[in-house]
């Protein structure tokens, strides 16, 4: 991910169908934490070799990506909870945060 851009973060949760679950995607770097849930997430499933995987996608705003320091990794994890109250989580992964030379939020048209 590059600072000050609007990256789409795509994550695959293997072997789990998260349809109908409340799902949370959390990115953390030091004291900064960002969680995306609900309408912020696009959730689809795919079946490969009789295994159902869930693919999650979320888009960060320029300001959200700018809040992460470049040159350091951000941690990422998916949590979900069922209607029955069963909560699970993935292992923690890493996303590399890269520098943007134009380090400011820009708007279309100027």
Secondary structure by P-SEA (a helix, b strand, c coil): cccccbbbbbbbbccccccccbbbbbbbcccbbbbbccccbbbbbbbcccbbbbbbbbbbcaaaaaaccccbbbbbbbbbcccccbbbbccbbbbbbbbbcccccccccc
